[in-house]
Amino acid sequence: MTTTAVDKASLRPNQPVSTDQPPLKKQRTVSDLNQVDQLKQLTTVVADTGDVNAIKQFSPQDATTNPSLIYKAAVMPEYESIVDDAVAYGKGDLALTMDKLAVAFGTEISKIVPGYVSTEVDARLSFDTEGTIAKARDLIKMYEEVGVSKDRILIKIAATWEGVQAAKQLEKEGITCNLTLIFSIAQAIACAEVGCTLISPFVGRIMDWHKNAKGVSGFAPEDDPGVISVTAIYNYYKKYGYKTIVMGASFRNKEEILELAGCDRLTISPALLQELTYDSSNVQRKLDATKAVKMHIPKIEMTESTFRWMMNEDAMATEKLAEGIRGFAADIVKLEDIVKAKISGKFH
């Protein structure tokens, strides 16, 4: 592995990302750059996939995975050896094998990206604070066994109240966390107030809900409810000086991505990264921390009761959080079925 520490400079909001131009060549103008390269000047670009080969193609700073992405990668023939090695490591223990599989994919990814790799805790622990803490410690221990420092890993946890409390403890232990499935400002504020390293507010899934609720086919990029949600979270964080990184996630089209140019980070699927590489239209900054500081945004004092009430009043956030947890849990079960079959063939 060529990199064992996070590039700390990359953690500062709105820090331009180097395009690694040779020093003796004239710097290209923006019009000569594709939209991925332009975006990298405004935002840290993250690859949202478990496909190691796809990550190599786009040279992102970080990479994120989840149970659904690991499942998709695990059934690809080129990664069969990773699954087989995890099965051998687990020696018939399903839970141990599943943890090793997640760590094995993360380890391979850590050899490619210089920054963070996100590894998700079992979604079935989303309402179990102590269980989440224990699982996170186990995952970090496994990473350290293979020489991957914990400062390279973000433990990904669903942003339930219980998940936020788990992150609070883990961050105190120096285990950095990525709180995911964020659909509301209540979740975002709760995460920031306990010192989470990073949050993943979703865009596309919010748009999906509003499309269905309003019976429309779509929204103009600037009117996209998911874009509006992430923009509000970003502005709130910058207004009140929270250090938690905002990483927009779950995009349905590249217009949503471009509408959030300037966000601390954006995690993007290989398919949408590919679309952005084919387009050289100008990319403009849409989110600006210096402007957010001057905005009039009321401060919300976040408590457990306030959190639960705000979630209760937000039908979209309540439904999409529950749906997201169910979806990740279902994909864990599908992955477990593959692993069980492998274990059965090897140890029985």
N, C-alpha and C positions, 0 to 999 in steps of 0.2 A: 504494500500500500504506500502510495507516494505522499499522502498528506495525513497527518495525525492530529491536526488542530484546526479549529474553525478560524477562518480569516475574520478577526474581530472587526476590522474596518467595514466588513460587509454588513454588519448588524445595524449600522447607523441608518435611520430612515432617509430615503431619497439620496443615498450615496450612489453616485454614478458607478456603473460596473464597467471595468475595463473591457474594451473590445480586442485587446491584445494585438494591436497593430505593430508591425516591426518599426523600430524607432527611426530608421533612416528613410521610411516612406512617408509621403505626404498624407496627412489624415484625410480620410474621405469625408465629403460633406454628407449631411443627412439624406439628401436626395439620392445618394449612391447606396444607401444602406437599406436592407430589407427591414420589415417591421419588427422582427425579433431583435435585430441588432439595435434598432432605434429604441425599442422598449427597454433594452438592457441599459441604456443611458439614463433612464428615468426610474427604473424599477428593477429589483432583483428577480430574475426569472428562475422559476422552479419547475422541474419536470414532474408531472403527476402520473406516475406509472410504476409498475413493477418490472417492466421489460428493460433489462439491462442494455440491450443493443439499441433500443430507442433512445435511451438516455445519452449514450455515447454520441449519437447523431447531432444533438442540439447543444451540448456543452453548457448545461445549466449550472447555477451556483449550488442549488440544493435539489433534493428529490423527496417526494412524499409517496407513501404507499398506504393502502388500506386493505382489509380482508378481501374486498371485491377484486382489487388489482392484483393481489398476490394469487388469488384463485385463478385469474385469467393467465397469469404468467406460469403458474405451476402446471397447467395442462398443456403448455407449449413444449414440443419435443426437445427443443434446445436446452430446456432447464430441467429435464428429467433427472440429471445427475445431482442437482441441488436437492431435489425431493428425496432421492435415494440416500444421499449422505445424511440428511436430517433423520430419516427413518433408522439408519444404522446407529446414529448418535442416541436416539431415544430408547433403543433396546426394548421396544414393545410398549413403552409409556406414551400414550397418545398426547397428553398435555405437554410433556417434555418435547416430543417430536414437533408439535405445532409451534411451540416457542422457538425451537431451533430453526425451523423452516423460515419463520419471519426474520430471525436474526441472520440467517444465511443469505437471504435476498438482500437485506440491508447491508451486510458486509460487502457483497459484490458491488452494490451501488456506491458504497463509501470509497471504493477504489477509483471511481470515475468522477464524482462530484467533490469539489474542495470544501464544501460547507456542510450543512446539516442533512441527515437522513432521518425521516420520520418513520417510526415503527409503532403500529397501533396495538393497544391493549385489547384483549378479547372484549367485544361489545357486550357480551352477556354479563360483564362486571360493571356496566354503566351506572348501576344504582348501589354499588358496593364500594364504599370508600376504602376500607381496609384491604379488600381483595384487589382493588386497582393498584394500591401502593405496593402490595406484595408482588404482584405480577410485574410491575415496572422495575422493581429491584432485581427480579429474576432475569428480565431481559437485559438490563444493563450489565449484570454479572456475566451473562453469556457473551455479550459483545466484548467485554474486557478479557474474557478467556481467549479470544482470537485476536487480541491486540487492537481493538477499536475503542478508543477513549470515549468516555461518556459525554465529553463535550462536543462530540460529533453527532450525538443522537438526540432527537426530540421524541419523547414518549407521547404518543398520540392518544388522547382521551376524549370521549364524548362529553360535551359541555352541559351535563346535568349538574344540579347542585352538588350531588355526591362526587361527581368527577372533578368539579372545581376545588372541593375540599381536599381531594387526593392530590391534586396538582399543588395546592398550597404547601402540603407537607413535603412532597417530592422536590419542589424548588428549594426548600430550606436545606435539603440534603445535597443540593448541587446537581439534581437530575432535572434537566430542562424539559419543558412540556409544550406540546402543541395541542391546544384545545380545539376540537373539531365539531362539526355539525352545529355551527353557530348560525342562528336565523333571527336573532333579536338583539337589540341594544342591551337588554337585561343580562343576557349571557356574556356579552362582550365586557360590560362594566365589571361583573363579578370576577371574570378572569383577570382583568387588569388589576383589580384591587388586591388580589392575592399574589400578584407578581409573576403571572405566567409569562414564559419567554415569548410565546407566539400563539396567535389564534388564527383559525381558518373559517372566516365567515363565508357562507355559501351564496352564490349568485343565481346560477341556473335553476336550482331547485325552488328558490323563491319565485322566480319567474313562472315556473311550471304551475305552481299553486295558484298564482294570480290569473294566469291564462285560463285555467279551469274554472276558477271562481267567477270570473268576469265574462267567460264565454268569448274570448278574443283569440286571434291567431298569433298575436305577438305584440311587442312594444317597440317604439323607437328607442335606440340605445340610451338616450338621456332620460327616458321615462321608464326604463326597465326597473321594476320594483327591487330586483336583486342588486342592481347597480346603486340604486338610491340607498338601500340598506347598508352596503359596505361603505359607501361614501359618508353616511352619517356616523358610522362607527369610527372610521378614520379621523373625521373632523373632531369627534368627541375626544378621542385619545390625544390628538395633537393639541387641542384646546387646553386640556388639563394635564399635559406633560407626562402621560403614561409612557413607560418604556416598552411595553408589550408590542411586539411586531404584528402588524396587520397583514395577513396573507390571503388575499381574495382567492376563492376556490370554486369549483363546480361551474364551469362555463359551458354555455350551450352554443355560442357563436363567438367569432373573433371581435365583433363589435362590442360585446360586453367587456372584453379584455381591454380594448383600446379606450373605452370610456372610463377605465380605472387606472390609466397610465399615471404613474407617480405614486401609486400605493407602495408601501414598503416592499412587499413581495406579491407575486401572482404565481400560483401553481397551475400549470397548463398542460393539457393532454398532448401527446405526440401529434395527434391528428390536427389540432388547432395550431400547434407550433409550426407544423408543416404549411398550413394555410398562410400563416404570417410570414413565412420565409419566401413565399411566392409573390408577396405584395410589397412594393416599395413606396406606397403612398406615405405622406408625412404623418408622423405620430406626434400628437401634442400632449403636453402635461395637462391632466384633468384634476388631479388631486395635489394640493399644495399646503404643506404644513404651516408655512408662514402666513397664509391667508386664514387657515383654520383657527390660529391663535387669536385672531381679531374678531371671530364670529361670536354672536350672542347665543350660547348654548347652555340651557339650564343644567346645573349639576344634580345628579341623582345619587342619593345616599343608598347604597345597596346593602340590604340585609337579606336573610333567607326568606322572610315573609314577603318583602318587596319583590324579590326574584320570583317567587312562586306566584304571586299575584300578577305581576307583569306578564309572565308566561301564560297564565290562565286567560288573561285578557287578549292574548295574541293567538288566535286560532291557527294561523299559518305556522308560527314558530312551534307551537305545541304539536301539531300534526306532523310537521316535517322532521322534527327532532325524533319523535317516536318512530316514524317510518324509517328514518335513517339508521337508527339503532337496530330495528328489526331486519333491515336489509343487510347490514354488515354481519349480524348474527347468523342470518340464513346462509351467507357466503362462507362463514366459518364452518358451518355444518357441512356444506358441500365439499369444502377442502378437507375436513376431517374424514369424510367418506372415502376420498381418494387415498388419504394417508392410512386409514384403517385397512383398506384393501392391500396396500403395500406392506403394512405390518403383518397382516395375515399371511401373505405369501412368503415373508422372510422369516417369521418367528414361529410359525405354526405348521 
